[in-house]
């Protein structure tokens, strides 16, 4: 999802915080909705949430870093989840992953392209072992992949 830090986004956050002010157990729903507004959870947003719902910043940060659904950095429009499970590993998942990194121009440790078109994640299992090696782009599963096959697939998503 693309970063959005407009004035309108901050107004939406204020409305959200007014709705949940004084509500016990509101940290997760507030974070979920704030992430929908901004596309991720910037530091300034976390600080504001902490102050407005009266929860220590350490607790807010602890929730954000515990749950995989929350993101502290902007993410791409297209999320590629590359399976690294046993079946995929045995059938060449590492070569497919390297081809994706090369095609996207991602260095080791870099997950999101500078144009915010793609975010690459590795996952333990997609649950499509019969299609190994496989990956998901957003909600689409792609299987029986080769390094050569991922290049045009990425172009297809880039052009959507």
GROMACS elastic network, one bead per residue, 0.5 to 0.9 nm:
[ bonds ]
;  ai    aj funct       b0    kb
    1    36     6  0.87486   500
    1    38     6  0.86673   500
    1    39     6  0.52197   500
    1    40     6  0.77302   500
    1    74     6  0.70555   500
    1    75     6  0.52036   500
    1    76     6  0.52097   500
    1    78     6  0.76241   500
    1    79     6  0.86525   500
    1   116     6  0.77242   500
    1   117     6  0.85074   500
    2    38     6  0.79699   500
    2    39     6  0.57437   500
    2    40     6  0.83164   500
    2    74     6  0.64749   500
    2    75     6  0.62913   500
    2    76     6  0.62060   500
    2    77     6  0.62090   500
    2   116     6  0.63856   500
    2   117     6  0.82892   500
    3    37     6  0.89914   500
    3    38     6  0.57828   500
    3    39     6  0.51441   500
    3    40     6  0.68178   500
    3    73     6  0.87750   500
    3    74     6  0.56250   500
    3    75     6  0.75640   500
    3    76     6  0.89298   500
    3   116     6  0.84889   500
    4     9     6  0.69143   500
    4    37     6  0.72068   500
    4    39     6  0.63578   500
    4    40     6  0.85620   500
    5     8     6  0.80221   500
    5     9     6  0.59139   500
    5    10     6  0.71236   500
    5    37     6  0.85660   500
    5    38     6  0.60741   500
    5    39     6  0.89293   500
    6     9     6  0.51627   500
    6    10     6  0.66913   500
    6    11     6  0.88424   500
    6    38     6  0.86179   500
    7    10     6  0.51883   500
    7    11     6  0.63294   500
    7    12     6  0.87168   500
    8    12     6  0.62012   500
    8    13     6  0.86361   500
    9    12     6  0.50037   500
    9    13     6  0.62127   500
    9    14     6  0.86820   500
    9    34     6  0.89098   500
    9    37     6  0.60466   500
    9    38     6  0.66558   500
   10    14     6  0.62408   500
   10    15     6  0.87121   500
   10    37     6  0.85897   500
   10    38     6  0.87349   500
   10    45     6  0.86773   500
   11    14     6  0.50482   500
   11    15     6  0.63395   500
   11    16     6  0.86476   500
   12    15     6  0.50937   500
   12    16     6  0.61671   500
   12    17     6  0.86400   500
   12    34     6  0.84874   500
   12    37     6  0.72774   500
   13    17     6  0.61035   500
   13    18     6  0.85443   500
   13    30     6  0.89621   500
   13    33     6  0.84349   500
   13    34     6  0.63728   500
   13    37     6  0.74068   500
   13    38     6  0.89860   500
   13    45     6  0.83831   500
   13    49     6  0.86787   500
   14    17     6  0.51175   500
   14    18     6  0.61268   500
   14    19     6  0.86267   500
   15    18     6  0.51219   500
   15    19     6  0.62932   500
   15    20     6  0.89092   500
   16    19     6  0.51524   500
   16    20     6  0.65253   500
   16    21     6  0.86338   500
   16    30     6  0.71579   500
   16    33     6  0.77614   500
   16    34     6  0.78519   500
   17    20     6  0.51919   500
   17    21     6  0.57349   500
   17    30     6  0.73447   500
   17    49     6  0.71942   500
   17    52     6  0.65922   500
   17    53     6  0.70392   500
   18    21     6  0.52518   500
   18    22     6  0.88877   500
   18    52     6  0.83089   500
   18    53     6  0.88721   500
   19    22     6  0.88492   500
   19    23     6  0.85920   500
   20    23     6  0.53479   500
   20    24     6  0.85000   500
   20    26     6  0.64937   500
   20    27     6  0.89849   500
   20    29     6  0.89511   500
   20    30     6  0.74190   500
   20    53     6  0.72193   500
   21    24     6  0.86725   500
   21    26     6  0.84518   500
   21    52     6  0.68059   500
   21    53     6  0.53149   500
   21    54     6  0.83207   500
   22    26     6  0.85741   500
   22    52     6  0.89341   500
   22    53     6  0.63912   500
   22    54     6  0.79833   500
   23    26     6  0.58335   500
   23    53     6  0.78038   500
   24    27     6  0.81853   500
   24    53     6  0.88056   500
   25    28     6  0.74320   500
   25    29     6  0.84377   500
   26    29     6  0.56157   500
   26    30     6  0.59540   500
   26    31     6  0.84930   500
   26    53     6  0.79660   500
   27    30     6  0.52704   500
   27    31     6  0.60758   500
   27    32     6  0.85981   500
   27    49     6  0.83313   500
   27    50     6  0.87151   500
   27    53     6  0.79308   500
   27    55     6  0.79916   500
   27    59     6  0.89333   500
   27    60     6  0.69406   500
   27    63     6  0.80300   500
   28    31     6  0.51093   500
   28    32     6  0.60604   500
   28    33     6  0.86217   500
   28    60     6  0.87045   500
   28    63     6  0.74938   500
   28    64     6  0.85447   500
   29    32     6  0.50300   500
   29    33     6  0.61593   500
   29    34     6  0.84286   500
   30    33     6  0.52908   500
   30    34     6  0.59521   500
   30    35     6  0.84824   500
   30    49     6  0.78235   500
   31    34     6  0.50034   500
   31    35     6  0.60054   500
   31    36     6  0.85726   500
   31    41     6  0.77089   500
   31    46     6  0.82387   500
   31    49     6  0.80910   500
   31    60     6  0.84998   500
   31    63     6  0.89022   500
   31    64     6  0.78213   500
   31    70     6  0.78444   500
   32    35     6  0.52453   500
   32    36     6  0.64175   500
   32    37     6  0.88940   500
   32    69     6  0.83744   500
   32    70     6  0.75014   500
   33    37     6  0.63524   500
   33    38     6  0.88359   500
   34    37     6  0.50371   500
   34    38     6  0.62422   500
   34    39     6  0.79912   500
   34    40     6  0.77986   500
   34    41     6  0.70595   500
   34    45     6  0.78340   500
   34    49     6  0.88820   500
   35    38     6  0.52215   500
   35    39     6  0.50570   500
   35    41     6  0.55360   500
   35    42     6  0.88682   500
   35    70     6  0.73781   500
   35    71     6  0.78717   500
   36    39     6  0.53562   500
   36    40     6  0.73097   500
   37    40     6  0.80537   500
   38    41     6  0.67562   500
   38    42     6  0.80113   500
   38    45     6  0.88113   500
   38    74     6  0.88237   500
   39    71     6  0.83983   500
   39    73     6  0.88270   500
   39    74     6  0.65871   500
   39    75     6  0.72991   500
   40    70     6  0.71374   500
   40    71     6  0.52065   500
   40    72     6  0.58279   500
   40    73     6  0.60456   500
   40    74     6  0.55303   500
   40    75     6  0.72019   500
   41    44     6  0.82523   500
   41    45     6  0.62200   500
   41    46     6  0.66111   500
   41    64     6  0.83946   500
   41    70     6  0.73321   500
   41    71     6  0.59669   500
   41    73     6  0.70206   500
   41    74     6  0.81449   500
   42    45     6  0.53407   500
   42    46     6  0.65191   500
   42    47     6  0.89127   500
   42    71     6  0.85617   500
   42    72     6  0.58924   500
   42    73     6  0.70301   500
   42    74     6  0.84468   500
   43    46     6  0.51527   500
   43    47     6  0.62889   500
   43    48     6  0.87055   500
   43    72     6  0.76275   500
   44    47     6  0.51755   500
   44    48     6  0.62188   500
   44    49     6  0.86333   500
   45    48     6  0.51385   500
   45    49     6  0.61223   500
   45    50     6  0.85623   500
   46    49     6  0.51103   500
   46    50     6  0.61050   500
   46    51     6  0.86987   500
   46    57     6  0.72176   500
   46    60     6  0.69698   500
   46    61     6  0.74096   500
   47    50     6  0.50968   500
   47    51     6  0.62945   500
   47    52     6  0.86049   500
   47    57     6  0.64059   500
   47    60     6  0.85875   500
   48    51     6  0.52316   500
   48    52     6  0.59810   500
   48    53     6  0.84978   500
   49    52     6  0.52026   500
   49    53     6  0.59711   500
   49    54     6  0.79410   500
   49    55     6  0.79518   500
   49    57     6  0.83276   500
   49    60     6  0.80415   500
   50    53     6  0.57308   500
   50    54     6  0.56557   500
   50    56     6  0.57858   500
   50    57     6  0.52183   500
   50    58     6  0.87547   500
   50    59     6  0.84462   500
   50    60     6  0.65019   500
   51    54     6  0.51011   500
   51    55     6  0.67265   500
   51    56     6  0.76518   500
   51    57     6  0.78999   500
   52    55     6  0.79971   500
   54    57     6  0.89371   500
   55    58     6  0.83508   500
   55    59     6  0.67198   500
   55    60     6  0.68889   500
   56    59     6  0.53555   500
   56    60     6  0.65480   500
   56    61     6  0.87429   500
   57    61     6  0.59651   500
   57    62     6  0.83110   500
   58    61     6  0.51081   500
   58    62     6  0.59099   500
   58    63     6  0.86504   500
   59    63     6  0.62790   500
   59    64     6  0.86836   500
   60    63     6  0.52974   500
   60    64     6  0.63582   500
   60    65     6  0.87824   500
   61    64     6  0.50366   500
   61    65     6  0.61105   500
   61    66     6  0.84254   500
   62    65     6  0.53140   500
   62    66     6  0.59716   500
   62    67     6  0.87452   500
   63    66     6  0.51463   500
   63    67     6  0.63189   500
   63    70     6  0.85217   500
   64    67     6  0.58479   500
   64    68     6  0.78676   500
   64    69     6  0.81586   500
   64    70     6  0.54508   500
   64    71     6  0.72159   500
   64    72     6  0.78499   500
   65    68     6  0.72072   500
   65    70     6  0.71492   500
   65    71     6  0.79922   500
   65    72     6  0.83444   500
   66    69     6  0.89350   500
   66    70     6  0.83801   500
   67    70     6  0.60371   500
   67    71     6  0.89647   500
   68    71     6  0.74606   500
   71    74     6  0.73016   500
   71    75     6  0.78278   500
   73   112     6  0.89466   500
   74   112     6  0.78301   500
   74   116     6  0.75220   500
   75    78     6  0.82957   500
   75    79     6  0.78393   500
   75   111     6  0.84183   500
   75   112     6  0.61551   500
   75   113     6  0.85510   500
   75   116     6  0.62772   500
   75   117     6  0.81680   500
   75   118     6  0.72821   500
   75   119     6  0.58215   500
   76    79     6  0.62722   500
   76   112     6  0.60329   500
   76   113     6  0.70388   500
   76   114     6  0.87994   500
   76   115     6  0.78945   500
   76   120     6  0.85342   500
   77   116     6  0.62338   500
   77   118     6  0.58091   500
   77   119     6  0.75575   500
   77   138     6  0.87076   500
   78   116     6  0.83559   500
   78   117     6  0.58707   500
   78   119     6  0.63197   500
   78   120     6  0.85919   500
   78   137     6  0.64212   500
   78   138     6  0.59004   500
   78   157     6  0.73526   500
   78   158     6  0.82754   500
   79   117     6  0.85350   500
   79   118     6  0.57700   500
   79   120     6  0.61059   500
   79   121     6  0.74549   500
   79   136     6  0.78351   500
   79   137     6  0.55127   500
   79   138     6  0.51856   500
   79   139     6  0.88425   500
   80   118     6  0.70292   500
   80   119     6  0.60501   500
   80   121     6  0.60841   500
   80   122     6  0.82390   500
   80   135     6  0.69494   500
   80   136     6  0.56354   500
   80   138     6  0.64970   500
   81   119     6  0.84634   500
   81   120     6  0.61370   500
   81   122     6  0.55244   500
   81   123     6  0.61979   500
   81   126     6  0.81837   500
   81   134     6  0.89176   500
   81   135     6  0.54776   500
   81   136     6  0.50458   500
   81   137     6  0.63628   500
   81   138     6  0.79867   500
   82    93     6  0.77307   500
   82    96     6  0.83383   500
   82    97     6  0.66554   500
   82   120     6  0.73871   500
   82   121     6  0.61598   500
   82   123     6  0.59806   500
   82   124     6  0.85776   500
   82   125     6  0.86013   500
   82   126     6  0.82020   500
   82   133     6  0.86342   500
   82   134     6  0.67499   500
   82   136     6  0.65892   500
   82   137     6  0.86444   500
   83    86     6  0.89576   500
   83    88     6  0.63905   500
   83    89     6  0.80472   500
   83    93     6  0.69783   500
   83    97     6  0.87514   500
   83   121     6  0.87292   500
   83   122     6  0.59564   500
   83   123     6  0.50333   500
   83   124     6  0.59074   500
   83   125     6  0.53523   500
   83   126     6  0.59029   500
   83   127     6  0.88615   500
   83   132     6  0.84045   500
   83   133     6  0.71281   500
   83   134     6  0.59788   500
   83   135     6  0.54856   500
   83   136     6  0.81324   500
   84    87     6  0.80872   500
   84    88     6  0.57365   500
   84    89     6  0.54959   500
   84    93     6  0.60501   500
   84    94     6  0.74136   500
   84    97     6  0.87628   500
   84   122     6  0.64936   500
   84   123     6  0.59956   500
   84   124     6  0.53434   500
   84   125     6  0.64903   500
   84   126     6  0.87217   500
   84   133     6  0.81823   500
   84   134     6  0.86749   500
   84   135     6  0.89961   500
   85    88     6  0.53828   500
   85    89     6  0.58032   500
   85    90     6  0.85492   500
   85    93     6  0.84048   500
   85   123     6  0.75009   500
   85   126     6  0.79706   500
   85   129     6  0.82783   500
   85   133     6  0.88417   500
   86    90     6  0.61115   500
   86    91     6  0.86008   500
   86   124     6  0.84213   500
   86   125     6  0.82331   500
   86   129     6  0.85053   500
   87    90     6  0.53324   500
   87    91     6  0.63577   500
   87    92     6  0.89247   500
   87    93     6  0.87042   500
   87   129     6  0.57757   500
   87   130     6  0.80492   500
   87   131     6  0.88694   500
   87   132     6  0.59559   500
   87   133     6  0.70969   500
   88    91     6  0.51152   500
   88    92     6  0.62844   500
   88    93     6  0.51242   500
   88    94     6  0.84471   500
   88   125     6  0.84912   500
   88   129     6  0.68636   500
   88   131     6  0.82309   500
   88   134     6  0.65967   500
   89    92     6  0.54416   500
   89    94     6  0.65354   500
   89   132     6  0.81726   500
   89   133     6  0.71140   500
   90    93     6  0.73149   500
   90   132     6  0.85120   500
   90   133     6  0.82402   500
   91    94     6  0.87987   500
   91   132     6  0.63127   500
   91   133     6  0.57368   500
   91   144     6  0.86384   500
   92    95     6  0.55309   500
   92    96     6  0.65392   500
   92    97     6  0.88114   500
   92   132     6  0.82879   500
   92   133     6  0.63100   500
   92   145     6  0.84843   500
   92   146     6  0.76948   500
   92   147     6  0.88046   500
   93    96     6  0.50225   500
   93    97     6  0.60433   500
   93    98     6  0.85712   500
   93   132     6  0.78412   500
   93   133     6  0.53085   500
   93   134     6  0.74609   500
   93   145     6  0.82671   500
   93   146     6  0.84353   500
   93   147     6  0.89203   500
   94    97     6  0.50159   500
   94    98     6  0.61346   500
   94    99     6  0.85991   500
   95    98     6  0.50737   500
   95    99     6  0.61830   500
   95   100     6  0.86829   500
   95   146     6  0.77283   500
   95   147     6  0.61545   500
   96    99     6  0.50873   500
   96   100     6  0.62972   500
   96   101     6  0.87404   500
   96   133     6  0.78431   500
   96   134     6  0.87701   500
   96   145     6  0.70494   500
   96   146     6  0.59280   500
   96   148     6  0.82682   500
   96   149     6  0.86817   500
   96   150     6  0.72112   500
   97   100     6  0.51162   500
   97   101     6  0.62796   500
   97   102     6  0.86219   500
   97   122     6  0.84307   500
   97   147     6  0.78410   500
   98   101     6  0.50756   500
   98   102     6  0.61000   500
   98   103     6  0.85567   500
   98   147     6  0.78374   500
   99   102     6  0.50386   500
   99   103     6  0.60192   500
   99   104     6  0.85171   500
   99   146     6  0.87170   500
   99   147     6  0.52267   500
   99   148     6  0.76507   500
   99   150     6  0.71521   500
   99   151     6  0.74724   500
  100   103     6  0.51014   500
  100   104     6  0.60773   500
  100   105     6  0.83192   500
  100   106     6  0.83407   500
  100   120     6  0.83019   500
  100   147     6  0.75845   500
  100   150     6  0.65718   500
  100   151     6  0.71229   500
  100   154     6  0.79988   500
  101   104     6  0.52338   500
  101   105     6  0.58060   500
  101   107     6  0.70744   500
  101   108     6  0.82693   500
  101   111     6  0.88853   500
  101   120     6  0.80005   500
  102   106     6  0.63827   500
  102   107     6  0.81516   500
  103   106     6  0.79085   500
  103   150     6  0.84560   500
  103   151     6  0.63631   500
  103   154     6  0.79061   500
  104   112     6  0.88954   500
  104   113     6  0.67988   500
  104   118     6  0.78143   500
  104   154     6  0.82712   500
  105   113     6  0.74590   500
  106   109     6  0.80512   500
  106   110     6  0.56777   500
  106   111     6  0.68459   500
  106   112     6  0.74600   500
  106   113     6  0.66927   500
  106   120     6  0.87817   500
  107   110     6  0.53547   500
  107   111     6  0.81966   500
  108   111     6  0.82692   500
  110   113     6  0.78744   500
  110   119     6  0.89148   500
  110   120     6  0.84502   500
  111   118     6  0.81551   500
  111   119     6  0.53472   500
  111   120     6  0.51205   500
  111   121     6  0.67833   500
  112   115     6  0.82634   500
  112   116     6  0.63243   500
  112   117     6  0.77474   500
  112   118     6  0.56804   500
  112   120     6  0.64069   500
  113   116     6  0.52803   500
  113   117     6  0.62840   500
  113   118     6  0.55860   500
  113   119     6  0.65166   500
  113   120     6  0.86418   500
  114   117     6  0.78055   500
  114   118     6  0.86644   500
  115   118     6  0.79365   500
  116   119     6  0.74433   500
  117   157     6  0.87660   500
  117   158     6  0.68665   500
  118   158     6  0.82958   500
  122   125     6  0.89134   500
  122   135     6  0.89904   500
  123   126     6  0.70677   500
  123   135     6  0.89582   500
  125   128     6  0.78206   500
  125   129     6  0.80952   500
  126   129     6  0.76343   500
  126   134     6  0.77570   500
  126   135     6  0.71882   500
  126   136     6  0.77536   500
  126   141     6  0.86636   500
  127   130     6  0.86343   500
  128   131     6  0.55447   500
  128   132     6  0.68939   500
  128   133     6  0.87395   500
  128   134     6  0.71956   500
  128   135     6  0.88427   500
  128   141     6  0.83477   500
  128   143     6  0.79579   500
  129   132     6  0.51399   500
  129   133     6  0.75461   500
  129   134     6  0.77827   500
  129   143     6  0.89283   500
  130   133     6  0.85079   500
  130   134     6  0.89923   500
  130   143     6  0.83401   500
  130   144     6  0.84931   500
  131   134     6  0.59189   500
  131   142     6  0.78048   500
  131   144     6  0.51288   500
  131   145     6  0.82429   500
  132   135     6  0.85274   500
  132   143     6  0.58636   500
  132   144     6  0.53169   500
  132   145     6  0.73186   500
  133   142     6  0.86194   500
  133   143     6  0.59045   500
  133   144     6  0.52859   500
  133   145     6  0.55982   500
  133   146     6  0.78710   500
  134   141     6  0.71484   500
  134   142     6  0.55153   500
  134   144     6  0.60822   500
  134   145     6  0.61015   500
  135   140     6  0.83766   500
  135   141     6  0.58963   500
  135   142     6  0.54581   500
  135   143     6  0.65941   500
  135   145     6  0.83161   500
  136   139     6  0.63696   500
  136   140     6  0.53448   500
  136   142     6  0.60003   500
  136   143     6  0.86756   500
  137   140     6  0.52604   500
  137   141     6  0.66069   500
  137   142     6  0.77769   500
  137   154     6  0.89596   500
  137   157     6  0.83923   500
  138   141     6  0.83451   500
  142   145     6  0.71782   500
  143   146     6  0.89892   500
  145   148     6  0.80802   500
  145   149     6  0.59820   500
  145   150     6  0.68989   500
  146   149     6  0.51246   500
  146   150     6  0.66836   500
  147   150     6  0.56436   500
  147   151     6  0.72469   500
  148   151     6  0.59227   500
  148   152     6  0.79103   500
  149   152     6  0.62561   500
  149   153     6  0.66448   500
  150   154     6  0.60966   500
  150   155     6  0.86673   500
  151   154     6  0.53622   500
  151   155     6  0.64927   500
  151   156     6  0.88930   500
  152   156     6  0.62239   500
  152   157     6  0.88821   500
  153   156     6  0.51227   500
  153   157     6  0.66654   500
  153   158     6  0.87677   500
  154   157     6  0.52774   500
  154   158     6  0.61352   500
  154   159     6  0.86885   500
  155   159     6  0.61695   500
  155   160     6  0.87913   500
  156   159     6  0.53575   500
  156   160     6  0.65578   500
  157   160     6  0.52531   500
